[in-house]
Amino acid sequence: MLYWIIILIEVVDYGFSQVLSWLNIKASKRPIPKILEGLYDEESYRKQQAYFRANKRVGFWLSLVSTIATIGVFAFGGFGWLDGVVREWTDSDILRTLLYMGVLGVASWLIDLPFDIYDTFVIEERFGFNKTTPKLYIIDTLKSALLSIVLGGGLLALVVWIYGLTHEWFWLLAWGVMALVMLVIQYFYSVLLVPLFNKQTPLEPGELRDAIEAFVSKVDFKLKNIYVIDGSKRSAHSNAYFTGWGRQKRIVLYDTLIENLTTEEIVGVLAHEIGHYKHHHIIQSLIVGLLTTLVTFYLFGLVIDSPTIAAAAGSSEPSFYVNLTVFSMLYTPLSMLLGIVSNVWSRKNERQADQFAREHGVGEDEATALKKLSAKSLSNLTPHPFVVFTSHSHPTLKERVENLMK
């Protein structure tokens, strides 16, 4: 029964994602809302529609291939077969887990790789977004792989070691380790991880820095670390974000953002981000993430030693890695539900952050910035309401502009 439940979950998950995609494609043909008219001229709108559909086609084939591969490996006992192989190689639970999860990770990466290459060097190139060279792509891939091996593998080994110490309290101790890692990464992300891929330089004195410092002083927000990141070496897309807290709190502006927006518009975007801090959204998100992780570890702790879970994958006895693999598949419906709740909550926070910008006199500047960035990135202006409800962490551009222009 569990065997068929898991296959059903995979099929339903795939079907649900395709329904969302179909609804969005259908909705993309609707007229552009009046408040956004003029964002695209006729030629740009045709380009946006082509870009949108090209991405949907790649997403469709990647999802189809991944689903078929997952169901195929599970249905024909591939996970159980791999379990038998790693058991012959070593008696160490830690090494078995690293080998088993490593093989699955490499297999998943090989499935994703051709689609990612096509997306980067064909679609993004065709529509003028790609700035990544083949050399830089290879270097990024190697760095990401090394980071996954060192951080991911190290953390996984530590969790398995804890499991070897105590099965009863494994879930709580493992969650404690994971919580500590999440806090450290949040604090040092921009200092330790970002420099591995991008160069960050302090924003030079001038009109933009003066305007930012004047605004943060006006809203009583302590911020001295303002950096520019060289995002243009990979993509023409723009972004800005806050990271860290305390002494490590900093704002990072993409160089493409500075190129595309005026000083007033950049201040409007930053006002939105400051609004998140003022409403304590950052710490709330961290707490929610920690609690969600706690629940996940607790549920995994309930089935980690289950022979039934292992048998569903074709294994003769339970193990940390096989039971984790099956659990991750069973967890899919709950993950989907939590994702919907998280998106509803996230959209509420985004509205509050927009309201903060509006209340401090830069709402129209933020609205203009959002419209510029959306047009520059060829964003879909008419997503389906159900897709927004289930999948979007931000309100639609139409809703945000209407609220900011009040």
N, C-alpha and C positions, 0 to 999 in steps of 0.2 A: 504493500500500500504506500509506504513512504517513497519507494522508488518512483511510482507513478505520480505521486504528489509533487515531487521535485521536478519531474519532466513537465507537468502541467504548469508549475510556477514559471519555469523558463519560457514556455510557449506563451502564456498569458502576458508575461512581462514584455516580451517582444511584440506581441500583438498590440498591447496598450501603447507602446512607444510609436508604433506605426500609425495608429489611429490619431495620436497627437500630431504626428508629422503631416498626415493627410488633411486634418482640420486646418493646420497652419498654412499649407499650400493653397487650400481653397479660400481661406480668409485673405491671403496676400493679394488676391485679385480685386478686393473691394476698393472703392475710391478712397483716396487719401483724405483724412479728416480736414475740415476747413481750417482749423487753427494751425495745421502743418502745411497748408498749400503753399507752393513756391519753394519748398525744401528741395524738390527735384524738378528739373526741367524734363522735357519729354525724353531726351537722349539718356539723361542720368537715371530716370525711372526705369527705362528698359534695361539699363546696365544693372541696376539694383535687383530687378526681378531675375535676371539671368544669374547673378551672383548667388541669390537666395536659393534658386533651384539647383544650381551646381553643388552647393553645399549639402542640400537635402539628398541629392543622388549619392554623394559619397557617404553620407551618414546612413543611408538605406543599405548600401552594400556592406559597409563595415558591420552594421548591426546584424544583418542577415548571416554573414560569414561567421561572426563571433558566436551567435546563437546556435548555428548548426554545429560548430566545433565543440561548444560546451555540451550540448545535448548528446552529440555523437560520442565524445569521450566518456561521459557519464553512463549513457545507455549501454555501451559495449564493455563496461568494466575497466576503462582506461585508468581511472584513479586507483582502483584496487591493484591493477597490474603494476603501476608505478610504485605503489607501496611495497609490493613484493620485491621489486628491483632494489630499492634503497635499503631494504632490510638485509639483502645479501651483501651490500657494500660495507655496512658498518653496524655496530651494535649501539652506538651512541644516539640517544634520542635527539640531542641537539643537532648533530650532523645529519641525521635522517631528515629532520624537519627542514634544515637549510637546503639540502639537496632536493627534496621533494618540492618545496615552494620555489626554489630556484628554477627547476625544470619548467614548472607551470608558468613562472614569470617570463622566462625566455620564450616559451611557446606563445603566450599572449602578446609579447612584444613583436614577435615575427608576424603575427596576424595583423597587428596594427601598423607595422612599418610601411608597407607599400601604400596604404591609404594616407598615412601622414605625409609621405614623400609626394604623393600626387596632389594632396591638398596644398602643401607648401610651394612646390615648384611648378605646378600646373595652374590650379585655381587661383591661389593668391598671386602668382606671377601674372596670370592673364588679366586680372583686375587691378593690377598696379600696387598691391600691398606688400608683396614679398621683397625683403632686402637681404634675406639670408643667403649666403653663398654655400655651395656644397661643402667646402672645407669647414665653415663655421657650423654647419648642420652636423657634420661628423663629430667635431669637437664637442658640441653640446650633447650629442647622444652618448659619447664616451663619458663625459662628466656626470651626466644624469645616471648612467649605469653604475659608475663608481660610487656615487652618492647613495644610490639604492642599496648597493652591496654593503657599504660601510655602516650607514645609519639604519637602514631597514633590516639588514641581516644581523647587525649587532643588537638591535632592539628585540628582534624575534628570538635570537639566541638567549637573551636575558629573560624573556617571558617564559620560554621553554624550561630554562633552569629553575625558575620560580615554580613552575608546574611540577618539576621533579622533587622539589622540597615539600610541597603540600598541595594535595588535590582539593581539600576542603576549602581552604582560604585562597586558592590560586586566583580566583576572579578579583578579589579585593586587592591583593598585593600587586597583581599585574596592572590593575587599573591605577594604583598609586604611582607605579613607574611610568605608565603612559601619561598620566596627568602632569607629572614632573617634566617629562620631555616636551609636552605641549606648551607648558609655561616657559620653558627655556627657549624653545624655538620662537614663540611669540615675542619674547624679549630681545633675542639676538638675531632675528631673521635677517634684518637689513644689514647687520654688521658682519655676520659669518657666512650666510648662504648666498645672498644676492651678489656679493663680489666674485663669486665663482663663475658667474655668467655675464655680469654687466659691470660697467664702470659707473660709480656714483661720485659726483663732484659737488661741492657746496655751491649753492646759487650765488652768483657774483653780485656785489652791490650794484644797485641801479633802480630803475623805476619799478620793476616787478617786485624786487625784494622789499623796497620801501612800502609798496602798496600792501603786500602780505603782512609785513610787520605792523603796519598801521591798523589793519583790520583785526589781527589777533590781539592787539593791545586794546582795541575798542570793545571787543567781546570778552576781555579778561581771560585770554587763553594763553598759557605759557608755552611758547614754542621758539626755539632758537635753531634747531637743526632742519634746514631746508636744503634739499639736495635735488640735483638733476641727474637722471639716468639715461644712458645712451640706448634707448629703445629703438631708435631709427636704424640701428645696424641689423635688426632682424625684421622689422615690420613698419609699415606706415601708419598702423593703428596707434591711437593715443590713449593715455591713461594717467591717473594720479592716485596716490594712496597714502594713508597714514599707517605707520607700523610701530610696534614697541610701546613702552610706557616709561614713565620716570625719566631718567637721564637718557635712555635710548629712544625716547619718543622722537619721531622725525616724520616729515612729509617728503614724499618723493614725487617729483614731476617728470614725466617723460619729455624728452627734448622735442618730440613731435607735437606734444600738447602746447608747448611754448610757441612753436612755429605756427600753429593753426588758430590760436585764440588770442584775443586782446588781453591786456593786463586786467581790465575790469572783469572779463569773462573768466579768467583763471581764478581771480579772487572769489567769484561766484561759486565756482566748482569747489574751492577750498572751504568756503563757508558751509557747504553741504557736509563735507567731511568733518569739519569741526562740530557741526550739529550732532553727528553721531557720538562724539566724545561728550558733548554737553548733556546729552540724554542718556549717557552711560550704556550705549548700545554695544560698545566694544567689550566691556567687562561682562555684560549680560550674555553676549554670544559665547564668550569663553566659558562661563558657568554652564550654559545650556549644552555646549559641546562636551564638557566634562561629565555632566549628568547623563547625557546620551551614551557616552563611552562606558560609564559605569553600568548602565542597564544592559548594554551589549555584552560586556564581560560577564555579568551575572547570568544572562541567558545562556551564553556559551558554557559557563561553568556547570550548568544543569545537564548538558549533553556531552561534555568533553570525554566522559568515560563510557558512553553508551555503545554497546555492541550493535544495537539496531541501526544507529547512525552509520557506523562503519560498514555494516553489511549492505546498506543501501548503495554504497559506492563500490561494492565488490571486494571489500577487505575482510579477512578472516577474523581480525581482532581490532579493537579500537586503538587509535593513536592520536596524538595531538594534531598532527598535520592533516590526516584524512578527515577526522571529525570537524576540524576547522573549515575544510573545503566544503563539506556537505552543509555545515551550519551556515556558511556565507550564502549558500543557495536558498536555504530555508528562510533566511533572514530577509530576503528580497521584498516580500509584501510589507513587512513592518518598516523596512527602510524606505519604501515608496510612500507609505503613510506619514512617516516622520518627515520626509522631504516636503510633502504638501503642507504640513503644519508649519514647518520651518519657513517655507516660502511665504505663507500668509503673514507670519510674524515679521519676516524680513521686509515685506512691502509696507507694513505699518511703520517700521523704523525708517524706511526711505522717505515716507511722507513726512514724518516728524523732522528729519534732517532737511528736507526741502523747505518746510515751514520755518525752520530756524534761519535759513538763508533769506527767505522772504521777509521775515520779521526784522532782519538787520539790514534791509535796504538793498540787497543784491539779488533778489529773486529773478528779476528780469534779465540780469546778466547771466545767471546760471541757466535760465531758459534758453537764451540765445546760444550759450555754449553747448548745451545738450543738443540743440537742433543742428549746429555746425558739426559736432562730432558724429551724430547719427547719419547726416548726409555724407560726411567724409568716409565713414565706414560702411556705407551702403546698407544701413539697417532696414529691417522690415518694419514698416510703420503701422501695419494692421494685423497684429497677431490675433489668433482666435481667443476669445475670452476664457474658454476652458483650458487652453494651453497656458495662458497667463496664470490662471488659478492654480494649476498643478505644477508648473515648471519654472515660472519666472520669479526671481528674487527681487525684481524691481517692478514698479508700476509701468504701464505703457508710457511712451513718450508723450502721447496726447494728454493723458491724465496729469503727468508731471508738469507739462507746460501750462495747462489750464490752472493748476494749483499755484504755480510760481507766478503767474501773471495776474492773480487776484489782486 
